[in-house]
Amino acid sequence: MKAYLVSLAVGVVVGLLYNVVDVKSPAPPTIALVGLLGMLAGENAIPFIRHCIAYFAS
């Protein structure tokens, strides 16, 4: 979890610097990032549901 928070913090700092310097970010468009988030959610949905079923069944 710590790695995710550090990654997010560094990304925010770099984004702020890009804005201050008035440079366009080389990151993909927001819609592509939303698609990637959906892919991650779908990939992790079945293991999460199995975990919940096992937890509540016991």
Jmol script that loads the backbone (N, CA, C; Angstrom):
load data "model"
ATOM      1  N   MET A   1       0.831  -1.199   0.000  1.00  0.00           N
ATOM      2  CA  MET A   1       0.000   0.000   0.000  1.00  0.00           C
ATOM      3  C   MET A   1       0.871   1.256   0.000  1.00  0.00           C
ATOM      4  N   LYS A   2       2.008   1.165   0.716  1.00  0.00           N
ATOM      5  CA  LYS A   2       2.892   2.324   0.795  1.00  0.00           C
ATOM      6  C   LYS A   2       3.406   2.721  -0.593  1.00  0.00           C
ATOM      7  N   ALA A   3       3.731   1.727  -1.415  1.00  0.00           N
ATOM      8  CA  ALA A   3       4.237   2.010  -2.759  1.00  0.00           C
ATOM      9  C   ALA A   3       3.197   2.756  -3.591  1.00  0.00           C
ATOM     10  N   TYR A   4       1.920   2.401  -3.428  1.00  0.00           N
ATOM     11  CA  TYR A   4       0.858   3.084  -4.173  1.00  0.00           C
ATOM     12  C   TYR A   4       0.742   4.543  -3.744  1.00  0.00           C
ATOM     13  N   LEU A   5       0.838   4.789  -2.454  1.00  0.00           N
ATOM     14  CA  LEU A   5       0.732   6.162  -1.950  1.00  0.00           C
ATOM     15  C   LEU A   5       1.927   7.012  -2.396  1.00  0.00           C
ATOM     16  N   VAL A   6       3.123   6.421  -2.359  1.00  0.00           N
ATOM     17  CA  VAL A   6       4.307   7.147  -2.818  1.00  0.00           C
ATOM     18  C   VAL A   6       4.180   7.449  -4.305  1.00  0.00           C
ATOM     19  N   SER A   7       3.731   6.480  -5.080  1.00  0.00           N
ATOM     20  CA  SER A   7       3.549   6.676  -6.515  1.00  0.00           C
ATOM     21  C   SER A   7       2.536   7.779  -6.802  1.00  0.00           C
ATOM     22  N   LEU A   8       1.430   7.765  -6.067  1.00  0.00           N
ATOM     23  CA  LEU A   8       0.410   8.804  -6.238  1.00  0.00           C
ATOM     24  C   LEU A   8       0.967  10.176  -5.874  1.00  0.00           C
ATOM     25  N   ALA A   9       1.684  10.263  -4.759  1.00  0.00           N
ATOM     26  CA  ALA A   9       2.245  11.537  -4.319  1.00  0.00           C
ATOM     27  C   ALA A   9       3.249  12.090  -5.332  1.00  0.00           C
ATOM     28  N   VAL A  10       4.126  11.234  -5.839  1.00  0.00           N
ATOM     29  CA  VAL A  10       5.105  11.675  -6.831  1.00  0.00           C
ATOM     30  C   VAL A  10       4.398  12.118  -8.105  1.00  0.00           C
ATOM     31  N   GLY A  11       3.379  11.392  -8.505  1.00  0.00           N
ATOM     32  CA  GLY A  11       2.620  11.779  -9.699  1.00  0.00           C
ATOM     33  C   GLY A  11       1.951  13.134  -9.544  1.00  0.00           C
ATOM     34  N   VAL A  12       1.398  13.397  -8.362  1.00  0.00           N
ATOM     35  CA  VAL A  12       0.766  14.700  -8.118  1.00  0.00           C
ATOM     36  C   VAL A  12       1.805  15.813  -8.165  1.00  0.00           C
ATOM     37  N   VAL A  13       2.962  15.584  -7.547  1.00  0.00           N
ATOM     38  CA  VAL A  13       4.023  16.599  -7.553  1.00  0.00           C
ATOM     39  C   VAL A  13       4.491  16.884  -8.978  1.00  0.00           C
ATOM     40  N   VAL A  14       4.708  15.840  -9.758  1.00  0.00           N
ATOM     41  CA  VAL A  14       5.139  16.029 -11.143  1.00  0.00           C
ATOM     42  C   VAL A  14       4.049  16.745 -11.944  1.00  0.00           C
ATOM     43  N   GLY A  15       2.794  16.390 -11.713  1.00  0.00           N
ATOM     44  CA  GLY A  15       1.698  17.076 -12.394  1.00  0.00           C
ATOM     45  C   GLY A  15       1.653  18.561 -12.059  1.00  0.00           C
ATOM     46  N   LEU A  16       1.891  18.880 -10.793  1.00  0.00           N
ATOM     47  CA  LEU A  16       1.938  20.292 -10.389  1.00  0.00           C
ATOM     48  C   LEU A  16       3.096  21.019 -11.068  1.00  0.00           C
ATOM     49  N   LEU A  17       4.254  20.368 -11.128  1.00  0.00           N
ATOM     50  CA  LEU A  17       5.404  20.982 -11.797  1.00  0.00           C
ATOM     51  C   LEU A  17       5.129  21.202 -13.289  1.00  0.00           C
ATOM     52  N   TYR A  18       4.500  20.234 -13.928  1.00  0.00           N
ATOM     53  CA  TYR A  18       4.142  20.387 -15.342  1.00  0.00           C
ATOM     54  C   TYR A  18       3.223  21.588 -15.522  1.00  0.00           C
ATOM     55  N   ASN A  19       2.285  21.766 -14.605  1.00  0.00           N
ATOM     56  CA  ASN A  19       1.356  22.891 -14.697  1.00  0.00           C
ATOM     57  C   ASN A  19       2.085  24.207 -14.496  1.00  0.00           C
ATOM     58  N   VAL A  20       2.985  24.267 -13.526  1.00  0.00           N
ATOM     59  CA  VAL A  20       3.729  25.510 -13.254  1.00  0.00           C
ATOM     60  C   VAL A  20       4.597  25.886 -14.449  1.00  0.00           C
ATOM     61  N   VAL A  21       5.250  24.893 -15.064  1.00  0.00           N
ATOM     62  CA  VAL A  21       6.120  25.149 -16.197  1.00  0.00           C
ATOM     63  C   VAL A  21       5.318  25.309 -17.493  1.00  0.00           C
ATOM     64  N   ASP A  22       4.029  24.994 -17.441  1.00  0.00           N
ATOM     65  CA  ASP A  22       3.117  25.086 -18.583  1.00  0.00           C
ATOM     66  C   ASP A  22       3.531  24.139 -19.713  1.00  0.00           C
ATOM     67  N   VAL A  23       3.771  22.882 -19.317  1.00  0.00           N
ATOM     68  CA  VAL A  23       4.142  21.832 -20.267  1.00  0.00           C
ATOM     69  C   VAL A  23       3.006  20.826 -20.311  1.00  0.00           C
ATOM     70  N   LYS A  24       2.706  20.328 -21.519  1.00  0.00           N
ATOM     71  CA  LYS A  24       1.664  19.313 -21.661  1.00  0.00           C
ATOM     72  C   LYS A  24       2.199  17.973 -21.183  1.00  0.00           C
ATOM     73  N   SER A  25       1.428  17.289 -20.365  1.00  0.00           N
ATOM     74  CA  SER A  25       1.814  15.995 -19.816  1.00  0.00           C
ATOM     75  C   SER A  25       1.833  14.929 -20.904  1.00  0.00           C
ATOM     76  N   PRO A  26       2.842  14.042 -20.871  1.00  0.00           N
ATOM     77  CA  PRO A  26       2.874  12.961 -21.861  1.00  0.00           C
ATOM     78  C   PRO A  26       1.975  11.787 -21.468  1.00  0.00           C
ATOM     79  N   ALA A  27       1.242  11.940 -20.385  1.00  0.00           N
ATOM     80  CA  ALA A  27       0.358  10.861 -19.919  1.00  0.00           C
ATOM     81  C   ALA A  27      -0.778  10.653 -20.917  1.00  0.00           C
ATOM     82  N   PRO A  28      -1.315   9.429 -20.948  1.00  0.00           N
ATOM     83  CA  PRO A  28      -2.445   9.169 -21.847  1.00  0.00           C
ATOM     84  C   PRO A  28      -3.677   9.974 -21.420  1.00  0.00           C
ATOM     85  N   PRO A  29      -4.621  10.159 -22.332  1.00  0.00           N
ATOM     86  CA  PRO A  29      -5.834  10.910 -21.986  1.00  0.00           C
ATOM     87  C   PRO A  29      -6.584  10.248 -20.827  1.00  0.00           C
ATOM     88  N   THR A  30      -7.365  11.037 -20.141  1.00  0.00           N
ATOM     89  CA  THR A  30      -8.112  10.559 -18.980  1.00  0.00           C
ATOM     90  C   THR A  30      -8.987   9.365 -19.319  1.00  0.00           C
ATOM     91  N   ILE A  31      -9.594   9.372 -20.488  1.00  0.00           N
ATOM     92  CA  ILE A  31     -10.487   8.282 -20.867  1.00  0.00           C
ATOM     93  C   ILE A  31      -9.720   6.956 -20.939  1.00  0.00           C
ATOM     94  N   ALA A  32      -8.455   6.993 -21.363  1.00  0.00           N
ATOM     95  CA  ALA A  32      -7.645   5.772 -21.402  1.00  0.00           C
ATOM     96  C   ALA A  32      -7.344   5.294 -19.990  1.00  0.00           C
ATOM     97  N   LEU A  33      -7.091   6.217 -19.077  1.00  0.00           N
ATOM     98  CA  LEU A  33      -6.818   5.837 -17.691  1.00  0.00           C
ATOM     99  C   LEU A  33      -8.058   5.248 -17.031  1.00  0.00           C
ATOM    100  N   VAL A  34      -9.218   5.772 -17.365  1.00  0.00           N
ATOM    101  CA  VAL A  34     -10.470   5.211 -16.831  1.00  0.00           C
ATOM    102  C   VAL A  34     -10.658   3.792 -17.367  1.00  0.00           C
ATOM    103  N   GLY A  35     -10.325   3.574 -18.618  1.00  0.00           N
ATOM    104  CA  GLY A  35     -10.405   2.230 -19.185  1.00  0.00           C
ATOM    105  C   GLY A  35      -9.471   1.258 -18.481  1.00  0.00           C
ATOM    106  N   LEU A  36      -8.258   1.708 -18.178  1.00  0.00           N
ATOM    107  CA  LEU A  36      -7.316   0.861 -17.444  1.00  0.00           C
ATOM    108  C   LEU A  36      -7.837   0.551 -16.049  1.00  0.00           C
ATOM    109  N   LEU A  37      -8.442   1.529 -15.405  1.00  0.00           N
ATOM    110  CA  LEU A  37      -9.027   1.297 -14.083  1.00  0.00           C
ATOM    111  C   LEU A  37     -10.128   0.244 -14.167  1.00  0.00           C
ATOM    112  N   GLY A  38     -10.951   0.317 -15.202  1.00  0.00           N
ATOM    113  CA  GLY A  38     -11.990  -0.683 -15.402  1.00  0.00           C
ATOM    114  C   GLY A  38     -11.419  -2.073 -15.629  1.00  0.00           C
ATOM    115  N   MET A  39     -10.322  -2.141 -16.368  1.00  0.00           N
ATOM    116  CA  MET A  39      -9.679  -3.432 -16.603  1.00  0.00           C
ATOM    117  C   MET A  39      -9.154  -4.013 -15.289  1.00  0.00           C
ATOM    118  N   LEU A  40      -8.547  -3.187 -14.460  1.00  0.00           N
ATOM    119  CA  LEU A  40      -8.047  -3.666 -13.165  1.00  0.00           C
ATOM    120  C   LEU A  40      -9.194  -4.119 -12.270  1.00  0.00           C
ATOM    121  N   ALA A  41     -10.283  -3.361 -12.279  1.00  0.00           N
ATOM    122  CA  ALA A  41     -11.436  -3.734 -11.458  1.00  0.00           C
ATOM    123  C   ALA A  41     -12.007  -5.074 -11.922  1.00  0.00           C
ATOM    124  N   GLY A  42     -12.131  -5.247 -13.219  1.00  0.00           N
ATOM    125  CA  GLY A  42     -12.647  -6.498 -13.746  1.00  0.00           C
ATOM    126  C   GLY A  42     -11.733  -7.674 -13.456  1.00  0.00           C
ATOM    127  N   GLU A  43     -10.447  -7.440 -13.532  1.00  0.00           N
ATOM    128  CA  GLU A  43      -9.462  -8.495 -13.278  1.00  0.00           C
ATOM    129  C   GLU A  43      -9.498  -8.952 -11.827  1.00  0.00           C
ATOM    130  N   ASN A  44      -9.795  -8.050 -10.919  1.00  0.00           N
ATOM    131  CA  ASN A  44      -9.779  -8.372  -9.492  1.00  0.00           C
ATOM    132  C   ASN A  44     -11.159  -8.679  -8.925  1.00  0.00           C
ATOM    133  N   ALA A  45     -12.205  -8.590  -9.727  1.00  0.00           N
ATOM    134  CA  ALA A  45     -13.565  -8.776  -9.225  1.00  0.00           C
ATOM    135  C   ALA A  45     -13.826 -10.211  -8.772  1.00  0.00           C
ATOM    136  N   ILE A  46     -13.466 -11.191  -9.577  1.00  0.00           N
ATOM    137  CA  ILE A  46     -13.754 -12.588  -9.240  1.00  0.00           C
ATOM    138  C   ILE A  46     -12.995 -13.033  -7.987  1.00  0.00           C
ATOM    139  N   PRO A  47     -11.681 -12.762  -7.873  1.00  0.00           N
ATOM    140  CA  PRO A  47     -11.004 -13.134  -6.620  1.00  0.00           C
ATOM    141  C   PRO A  47     -11.605 -12.435  -5.391  1.00  0.00           C
ATOM    142  N   PHE A  48     -12.020 -11.193  -5.554  1.00  0.00           N
ATOM    143  CA  PHE A  48     -12.633 -10.465  -4.439  1.00  0.00           C
ATOM    144  C   PHE A  48     -13.958 -11.098  -4.038  1.00  0.00           C
ATOM    145  N   ILE A  49     -14.778 -11.458  -5.013  1.00  0.00           N
ATOM    146  CA  ILE A  49     -16.074 -12.094  -4.735  1.00  0.00           C
ATOM    147  C   ILE A  49     -15.861 -13.453  -4.072  1.00  0.00           C
ATOM    148  N   ARG A  50     -14.876 -14.225  -4.569  1.00  0.00           N
ATOM    149  CA  ARG A  50     -14.576 -15.520  -3.943  1.00  0.00           C
ATOM    150  C   ARG A  50     -14.145 -15.343  -2.494  1.00  0.00           C
ATOM    151  N   HIS A  51     -13.339 -14.328  -2.243  1.00  0.00           N
ATOM    152  CA  HIS A  51     -12.880 -14.058  -0.875  1.00  0.00           C
ATOM    153  C   HIS A  51     -14.085 -13.700   0.018  1.00  0.00           C
ATOM    154  N   CYS A  52     -14.974 -12.867  -0.475  1.00  0.00           N
ATOM    155  CA  CYS A  52     -16.155 -12.470   0.311  1.00  0.00           C
ATOM    156  C   CYS A  52     -17.046 -13.679   0.606  1.00  0.00           C
ATOM    157  N   ILE A  53     -17.253 -14.524  -0.398  1.00  0.00           N
ATOM    158  CA  ILE A  53     -18.086 -15.714  -0.209  1.00  0.00           C
ATOM    159  C   ILE A  53     -17.454 -16.630   0.836  1.00  0.00           C
ATOM    160  N   ALA A  54     -16.141 -16.847   0.748  1.00  0.00           N
ATOM    161  CA  ALA A  54     -15.445 -17.703   1.710  1.00  0.00           C
ATOM    162  C   ALA A  54     -15.513 -17.109   3.114  1.00  0.00           C
ATOM    163  N   TYR A  55     -15.417 -15.787   3.202  1.00  0.00           N
ATOM    164  CA  TYR A  55     -15.463 -15.124   4.520  1.00  0.00           C
ATOM    165  C   TYR A  55     -16.834 -15.258   5.161  1.00  0.00           C
ATOM    166  N   PHE A  56     -17.880 -15.008   4.386  1.00  0.00           N
ATOM    167  CA  PHE A  56     -19.224 -15.046   4.930  1.00  0.00           C
ATOM    168  C   PHE A  56     -19.757 -16.476   5.085  1.00  0.00           C
ATOM    169  N   ALA A  57     -19.209 -17.426   4.351  1.00  0.00           N
ATOM    170  CA  ALA A  57     -19.643 -18.810   4.460  1.00  0.00           C
ATOM    171  C   ALA A  57     -19.086 -19.483   5.715  1.00  0.00           C
ATOM    172  N   SER A  58     -17.986 -18.962   6.218  1.00  0.00           N
ATOM    173  CA  SER A  58     -17.393 -19.595   7.409  1.00  0.00           C
ATOM    174  C   SER A  58     -17.911 -19.022   8.700  1.00  0.00           C
TER     175      SER A  58
END
end "model"
wireframe off; spacefill off
backbone 0.3
color backbone group
